[in-house]
Amino acid sequence: MNTTTRSQASTLKGKFVQVLLATCASTLGFWAWMLIAPIQRFYAEGMSLSEGQISVLLAAPVLVGAVGRVVTGALTDRFGARIMFTVILLASIPAVLLVAFAGTIGSYPLLILAATYLGVAGTVFAVGVPFAGAWYAPHRRGFATGVFGMGMIGTAIAAWLTPRLLGALGFVETHVLVAGALLAMAVLVWCFMRESPQWSPNRVPLLPKVVGALKLRVTWEMSFLYGIVFGGFVAFSTFLPKYLVTIYPEDVDPVGAGTRTAIFAAAAVVARPIGGVLADRFGPKIISLISLAGIVSLAYVVGQQPAEGVLTGATFITMAAAMGLGMGAVFAWIGPSTPPEQVGAVSGVVAAAGGLGGYFPPLVMGATYHPESNSYSLGLWLLVLVAALALVVGGMLRGTARTS
């Protein structure tokens, strides 16, 4: 190890702890963001909501969480992750409480407004990507962003724990607990998070920064791919509880649907850092293509709507893992292909594209549901076609050099 390498290692001491803290903050943000989906049946039955109304309710926080990432990614370049994490966590608390209030009084319009506001929590992802990457050398950034991406486990926590808390504590009490957890995490971030010594603020105004990111070819390429891999994950994490209790009403209750969704999300969470590490080792393009090929083939199996059982469970879990690999690989692709001063803005745009990729499928699934046959097959076939297109496009993109 030469003098320069030793100096950099000393300067970046404590990097894993910092990335881990960011991962925990993201976990709470994802839990809040996905708070409605696991208990959608509570709203559907309590307010007598239609299939379309539930689809809009599930999609509302996803839209804001997606679009808002463009802004939070660019603001992170300017103000740093410590400030932005704290602001987003604190801003999410009133949203969680407003959801509780709307559900208590049974107001669907207010619930839609609250769900839209809840999307703020989903913007947390765009804060951590540049933060994590700045703590690690370029050839290790796939690992860094992969570890941070494990904050998606908040989706699994939401799916598994929220229905159980609802049964054990009550509706309002569950939301108060989540709000308290957000507050505690905001305090921890403010007290213990610090920026990487390699990070410096970029004071270019927000709009020119976003426009500059949109002028880069890599922004559009990665946005398309991430819209499939992360968008598919968000869509299934949001809609899977609804899908399971609708297609398999005799076999799956809301708690069981939450458990299955939690396993789905956990599989993607575990696979994401693996995708980042493999991208560091073999190059992000090849891992992205493997991911997309897996999504196409497994989405085809899901489109057949097999009977509930081992095959169905294994298919969803394997598809989640394929999505996780792709998420890690795509974000490992951004760093080596993007000017350092624009990583935050580009990450924000790409993360927004991923969120938007998760916004439309629940609406499409609701619109294409066939009640006579109890089938979502048309919506699932559209997923197969879009993923196949992404596989073709991904194969045409330039790869980056292997960094090992």
C-alpha positions as CSV (number, residue, x, y, z in Angstrom):
1,M,0.0,0.0,0.0
2,N,1.6,3.3,-1.1
3,T,1.5,6.6,0.8
4,T,-1.4,7.9,-1.2
5,T,-3.5,4.8,-0.7
6,R,-2.8,4.8,3.1
7,S,-3.8,8.5,3.3
8,Q,-7.1,7.8,1.5
9,A,-7.8,4.9,3.7
10,S,-7.2,7.0,6.8
11,T,-9.3,9.8,5.5
12,L,-12.2,7.5,4.8
13,K,-12.0,5.7,8.2
14,G,-15.5,4.8,9.5
15,K,-17.0,4.7,6.0
16,F,-19.0,1.5,6.5
17,V,-20.6,2.8,9.7
18,Q,-21.6,5.9,7.8
19,V,-23.1,3.9,4.9
20,L,-24.9,1.7,7.5
21,L,-26.4,4.7,9.2
22,A,-27.7,5.9,5.8
23,T,-29.1,2.5,5.2
24,C,-31.0,2.5,8.4
25,A,-32.4,6.0,7.6
26,S,-33.5,4.7,4.2
27,T,-35.1,1.7,5.9
28,L,-37.4,4.0,7.9
29,G,-38.1,6.1,4.9
30,F,-39.2,3.0,2.9
31,W,-41.3,1.7,5.7
32,A,-43.2,5.0,5.8
33,W,-43.4,5.2,2.0
34,M,-45.0,1.7,1.8
35,L,-47.2,2.1,4.9
36,I,-50.5,1.9,3.1
37,A,-50.1,-1.1,0.7
38,P,-49.9,-3.9,3.4
39,I,-53.2,-2.8,5.0
40,Q,-55.0,-1.7,1.8
41,R,-57.8,-4.2,2.7
42,F,-58.5,-2.1,5.9
43,Y,-59.3,0.9,3.7
44,A,-61.1,-1.2,1.0
45,E,-63.5,-2.7,3.4
46,G,-63.8,0.2,5.8
47,M,-64.6,2.7,3.0
48,S,-66.1,0.3,0.4
49,L,-63.5,1.3,-2.2
50,S,-63.5,-0.1,-5.7
51,E,-60.6,-1.8,-7.5
52,G,-59.8,1.5,-9.3
53,Q,-59.9,3.6,-6.1
54,I,-57.5,1.2,-4.4
55,S,-55.2,1.3,-7.3
56,V,-55.1,5.1,-7.2
57,L,-54.5,5.0,-3.5
58,L,-51.6,2.6,-3.8
59,A,-50.0,4.6,-6.7
60,A,-50.2,8.0,-5.1
61,P,-47.2,7.8,-2.8
62,V,-45.2,6.1,-5.5
63,L,-45.6,9.0,-7.9
64,V,-44.5,11.7,-5.5
65,G,-41.7,9.5,-4.2
66,A,-40.5,9.1,-7.8
67,V,-40.7,12.7,-9.0
68,G,-39.4,14.1,-5.8
69,R,-36.1,12.1,-6.1
70,V,-35.0,14.5,-8.9
71,V,-35.2,17.4,-6.5
72,T,-33.7,15.6,-3.4
73,G,-30.8,14.1,-5.5
74,A,-29.9,17.6,-6.8
75,L,-30.3,19.2,-3.3
76,T,-28.1,16.5,-1.8
77,D,-25.3,17.6,-4.1
78,R,-25.6,21.1,-2.6
79,F,-26.5,20.6,1.0
80,G,-25.2,17.1,1.8
81,A,-26.9,14.0,3.0
82,R,-26.9,14.8,6.7
83,I,-29.2,17.8,6.2
84,M,-31.4,16.1,3.5
85,F,-31.9,12.8,5.4
86,T,-32.9,14.8,8.5
87,V,-35.3,17.0,6.6
88,I,-37.0,14.1,4.7
89,L,-37.4,12.0,7.9
90,L,-38.9,14.9,9.8
91,A,-41.2,15.9,6.9
92,S,-42.5,12.4,6.7
93,I,-43.9,12.4,10.2
94,P,-46.9,14.7,9.5
95,A,-47.7,12.6,6.4
96,V,-47.9,9.4,8.5
97,L,-50.1,11.1,11.1
98,L,-52.4,12.5,8.3
99,V,-52.8,9.0,6.9
100,A,-53.9,7.9,10.4
101,F,-56.4,10.8,10.7
102,A,-57.9,10.2,7.2
103,G,-58.3,6.5,7.9
104,T,-59.9,7.2,11.2
105,I,-62.6,9.5,9.8
106,G,-63.0,7.4,6.7
107,S,-62.4,10.2,4.2
108,Y,-61.1,8.9,0.8
109,P,-60.3,12.3,-0.6
110,L,-58.2,13.2,2.5
111,L,-56.6,9.8,2.4
112,I,-55.5,10.4,-1.2
113,L,-54.0,13.7,-0.2
114,A,-52.3,12.1,2.8
115,A,-51.0,9.2,0.6
116,T,-49.6,11.8,-1.9
117,Y,-47.8,13.6,0.9
118,L,-46.5,10.3,2.1
119,G,-44.5,10.1,-1.1
120,V,-42.0,12.5,0.5
121,A,-40.6,9.5,2.5
122,G,-39.8,7.7,-0.8
123,T,-37.5,10.4,-1.9
124,V,-34.9,9.3,0.7
125,F,-33.3,6.9,-1.7
126,A,-31.8,9.7,-3.9
127,V,-30.0,11.1,-0.9
128,G,-28.1,8.1,0.0
129,V,-26.7,7.0,-3.3
130,P,-24.2,9.9,-3.8
131,F,-23.5,9.9,0.0
132,A,-22.5,6.2,0.0
133,G,-20.5,6.5,-3.3
134,A,-18.5,9.4,-2.0
135,W,-17.2,7.3,1.0
136,Y,-15.7,4.6,-1.3
137,A,-13.1,4.4,-4.1
138,P,-14.6,4.2,-7.6
139,H,-14.0,0.4,-7.9
140,R,-15.9,-0.2,-4.7
141,R,-18.9,2.0,-5.3
142,G,-21.1,-0.9,-6.5
143,F,-20.6,-2.4,-3.1
144,A,-21.3,0.9,-1.3
145,T,-24.5,1.7,-3.2
146,G,-25.5,-2.0,-2.9
147,V,-25.3,-1.8,0.9
148,F,-27.2,1.4,1.0
149,G,-29.8,-0.1,-1.3
150,M,-30.5,-2.7,1.3
151,G,-32.6,0.1,3.0
152,M,-35.3,-1.3,0.7
153,I,-35.8,-3.8,3.6
154,G,-38.1,-1.1,4.9
155,T,-40.6,-2.4,2.3
156,A,-40.3,-5.9,3.8
157,I,-40.8,-4.5,7.3
158,A,-43.8,-2.6,6.1
159,A,-45.3,-5.6,4.5
160,W,-44.6,-8.0,7.4
161,L,-44.9,-5.8,10.5
162,T,-47.6,-3.3,9.7
163,P,-50.6,-5.7,9.5
164,R,-49.4,-7.4,12.7
165,L,-49.0,-4.0,14.5
166,L,-52.5,-3.1,13.3
167,G,-53.9,-6.2,14.9
168,A,-51.9,-5.9,18.1
169,L,-51.9,-2.2,18.8
170,G,-54.6,-0.6,16.7
171,F,-54.7,1.6,13.6
172,V,-53.8,5.0,15.1
173,E,-51.3,3.5,17.5
174,T,-49.4,1.8,14.6
175,H,-49.0,5.1,12.7
176,V,-47.9,6.9,15.9
177,L,-45.2,4.2,16.4
178,V,-43.9,4.7,12.8
179,A,-43.9,8.5,13.3
180,G,-41.9,8.0,16.5
181,A,-39.4,5.8,14.7
182,L,-38.9,8.4,12.0
183,L,-38.3,11.1,14.7
184,A,-35.7,8.9,16.5
185,M,-33.9,8.2,13.2
186,A,-33.8,11.9,12.3
187,V,-32.1,12.6,15.7
188,L,-29.5,9.8,15.1
189,V,-28.7,11.1,11.6
190,W,-28.3,14.7,12.8
191,C,-26.1,13.7,15.7
192,F,-23.9,11.0,14.1
193,M,-23.8,11.3,10.3
194,R,-21.0,13.1,8.6
195,E,-20.1,13.8,5.0
196,S,-17.3,12.0,3.2
197,P,-14.0,14.1,3.1
198,Q,-14.1,13.5,-0.6
199,W,-17.5,15.3,-0.9
200,S,-17.8,19.0,-1.7
201,P,-21.0,21.0,-2.2
202,N,-22.1,21.7,-5.7
203,R,-23.8,25.1,-5.7
204,V,-25.1,25.1,-9.2
205,P,-28.8,26.1,-9.1
206,L,-31.3,23.2,-9.0
207,L,-32.8,23.7,-12.5
208,P,-29.6,23.9,-14.5
209,K,-28.3,20.9,-12.6
210,V,-31.2,18.8,-13.5
211,V,-31.2,20.0,-17.1
212,G,-27.5,19.2,-17.2
213,A,-28.2,15.7,-16.0
214,L,-30.9,15.3,-18.6
215,K,-28.4,16.2,-21.3
216,L,-26.2,13.2,-20.5
217,R,-26.9,10.0,-22.5
218,V,-26.1,7.8,-19.4
219,T,-29.0,9.4,-17.6
220,W,-31.6,8.2,-20.1
221,E,-30.0,4.8,-20.5
222,M,-29.9,4.1,-16.8
223,S,-33.3,5.6,-16.3
224,F,-34.9,3.1,-18.7
225,L,-33.2,0.1,-17.2
226,Y,-33.8,1.2,-13.6
227,G,-37.4,1.9,-14.5
228,I,-37.8,-1.8,-15.2
229,V,-35.8,-3.4,-12.4
230,F,-36.7,-1.0,-9.5
231,G,-40.0,-0.1,-11.0
232,G,-41.0,-3.7,-11.1
233,F,-39.9,-4.1,-7.5
234,V,-41.9,-1.1,-6.3
235,A,-44.9,-2.2,-8.3
236,F,-44.9,-5.7,-6.9
237,S,-44.2,-4.6,-3.4
238,T,-47.1,-2.2,-3.6
239,F,-49.6,-4.4,-5.4
240,L,-48.6,-7.9,-4.3
241,P,-50.8,-7.9,-1.1
242,K,-53.8,-6.9,-3.2
243,Y,-52.9,-9.4,-6.0
244,L,-52.5,-12.3,-3.6
245,V,-55.8,-11.8,-1.7
246,T,-57.6,-11.3,-5.0
247,I,-56.2,-14.2,-7.0
248,Y,-56.0,-16.7,-4.1
249,P,-58.8,-15.6,-1.7
250,E,-59.2,-19.1,-0.2
251,D,-55.5,-19.6,0.4
252,V,-54.1,-16.2,1.4
253,D,-55.4,-13.8,4.1
254,P,-54.1,-10.2,4.5
255,V,-51.4,-11.2,7.1
256,G,-50.3,-14.1,4.9
257,A,-50.1,-11.7,1.9
258,G,-48.0,-9.3,4.0
259,T,-45.7,-12.2,4.9
260,R,-45.2,-13.2,1.3
261,T,-44.6,-9.6,0.2
262,A,-42.0,-9.2,3.0
263,I,-40.2,-12.3,1.7
264,F,-40.4,-10.9,-1.9
265,A,-38.9,-7.6,-0.7
266,A,-36.2,-9.3,1.4
267,A,-35.1,-11.4,-1.6
268,A,-34.5,-8.2,-3.6
269,V,-32.8,-6.5,-0.7
270,V,-30.3,-9.4,-0.3
271,A,-29.7,-9.6,-4.0
272,R,-29.0,-5.9,-4.5
273,P,-25.6,-5.6,-2.8
274,I,-24.7,-8.9,-4.5
275,G,-25.5,-7.2,-7.8
276,G,-23.3,-4.3,-6.9
277,V,-20.4,-6.5,-6.0
278,L,-20.8,-8.7,-9.2
279,A,-21.0,-5.5,-11.2
280,D,-17.7,-4.3,-9.7
281,R,-16.1,-7.6,-10.6
282,F,-17.6,-8.5,-14.0
283,G,-18.9,-5.2,-15.2
284,P,-22.5,-3.8,-14.7
285,K,-23.7,-4.5,-18.2
286,I,-23.5,-8.3,-18.0
287,I,-25.1,-8.4,-14.6
288,S,-27.9,-6.1,-15.8
289,L,-28.6,-8.3,-18.8
290,I,-28.7,-11.4,-16.6
291,S,-31.2,-9.6,-14.3
292,L,-33.4,-8.6,-17.2
293,A,-33.4,-12.1,-18.7
294,G,-34.5,-13.5,-15.4
295,I,-37.3,-11.0,-15.1
296,V,-38.6,-11.8,-18.5
297,S,-38.7,-15.5,-18.0
298,L,-40.1,-15.4,-14.5
299,A,-42.7,-12.7,-15.4
300,Y,-43.9,-15.1,-18.1
301,V,-44.5,-17.8,-15.4
302,V,-46.3,-15.3,-13.2
303,G,-48.5,-14.4,-16.2
304,Q,-49.8,-18.0,-16.2
305,Q,-51.2,-17.4,-12.7
306,P,-50.2,-20.8,-11.4
307,A,-52.0,-22.3,-8.4
308,E,-50.9,-21.1,-5.0
309,G,-48.1,-23.2,-3.7
310,V,-44.4,-23.8,-3.9
311,L,-44.1,-22.9,-7.6
312,T,-45.8,-19.5,-7.1
313,G,-43.7,-18.7,-4.1
314,A,-40.4,-19.7,-5.7
315,T,-41.2,-17.7,-8.8
316,F,-41.9,-14.5,-7.0
317,I,-38.9,-14.9,-4.8
318,T,-36.6,-15.6,-7.7
319,M,-38.0,-12.7,-9.7
320,A,-37.4,-10.4,-6.7
321,A,-33.8,-11.6,-6.6
322,A,-33.4,-10.9,-10.3
323,M,-34.7,-7.4,-9.8
324,G,-32.3,-6.9,-6.9
325,L,-29.3,-7.9,-9.0
326,G,-30.4,-5.4,-11.6
327,M,-30.8,-2.6,-9.1
328,G,-27.3,-3.1,-7.8
329,A,-25.8,-3.4,-11.3
330,V,-27.5,-0.3,-12.7
331,F,-26.4,2.0,-9.9
332,A,-22.9,0.5,-10.2
333,W,-23.1,1.6,-13.8
334,I,-23.8,5.2,-13.0
335,G,-20.6,6.1,-11.1
336,P,-18.0,5.2,-13.7
337,S,-20.1,6.7,-16.5
338,T,-21.0,10.1,-14.9
339,P,-19.0,13.2,-14.1
340,P,-18.4,13.2,-10.3
341,E,-20.1,16.6,-9.7
342,Q,-23.3,15.3,-11.4
343,V,-23.6,11.9,-9.7
344,G,-26.3,13.2,-7.3
345,A,-28.4,14.8,-10.0
346,V,-28.1,11.8,-12.3
347,S,-28.8,9.4,-9.4
348,G,-31.9,11.5,-8.6
349,V,-33.2,11.4,-12.1
350,V,-32.5,7.6,-12.4
351,A,-34.1,7.0,-9.0
352,A,-37.1,9.0,-10.1
353,A,-37.4,6.9,-13.3
354,G,-37.3,3.8,-11.1
355,G,-40.1,5.1,-9.0
356,L,-42.2,6.1,-12.0
357,G,-41.6,2.6,-13.3
358,G,-43.4,1.4,-10.1
359,Y,-46.2,4.0,-10.4
360,F,-48.0,2.8,-13.6
361,P,-48.2,-1.0,-13.1
362,P,-50.7,-0.8,-10.2
363,L,-52.9,1.5,-12.2
364,V,-52.6,-0.9,-15.2
365,M,-53.3,-3.9,-13.1
366,G,-56.4,-2.3,-11.7
367,A,-57.6,-1.2,-15.2
368,T,-56.9,-4.6,-16.8
369,Y,-58.4,-6.8,-14.1
370,H,-61.0,-9.2,-15.4
371,P,-63.5,-9.9,-12.7
372,E,-65.3,-12.7,-14.5
373,S,-62.1,-14.8,-14.8
374,N,-60.5,-13.2,-11.7
375,S,-57.4,-12.5,-13.7
376,Y,-54.6,-9.9,-14.0
377,S,-53.0,-11.7,-17.0
378,L,-53.1,-8.8,-19.4
379,G,-51.2,-6.5,-17.0
380,L,-48.7,-9.3,-16.4
381,W,-48.1,-9.8,-20.1
382,L,-47.4,-6.2,-20.5
383,L,-44.6,-6.6,-17.9
384,V,-43.1,-9.4,-19.9
385,L,-43.1,-7.3,-23.1
386,V,-41.6,-4.2,-21.5
387,A,-38.9,-6.3,-19.7
388,A,-38.1,-8.0,-23.0
389,L,-37.7,-4.6,-24.7
390,A,-35.3,-3.5,-21.9
391,L,-33.2,-6.7,-22.4
392,V,-32.8,-5.8,-26.1
393,V,-32.0,-2.2,-25.4
394,G,-29.6,-3.1,-22.6
395,G,-27.7,-5.4,-24.9
396,M,-27.1,-2.4,-27.2
397,L,-25.6,-0.1,-24.6
398,R,-22.0,0.5,-24.0
399,G,-20.5,-1.4,-21.1
400,T,-18.0,0.0,-18.6
401,A,-14.6,-1.4,-18.0
402,R,-14.3,-4.0,-15.3
403,T,-13.0,-2.3,-12.2
404,S,-11.2,-4.8,-10.0
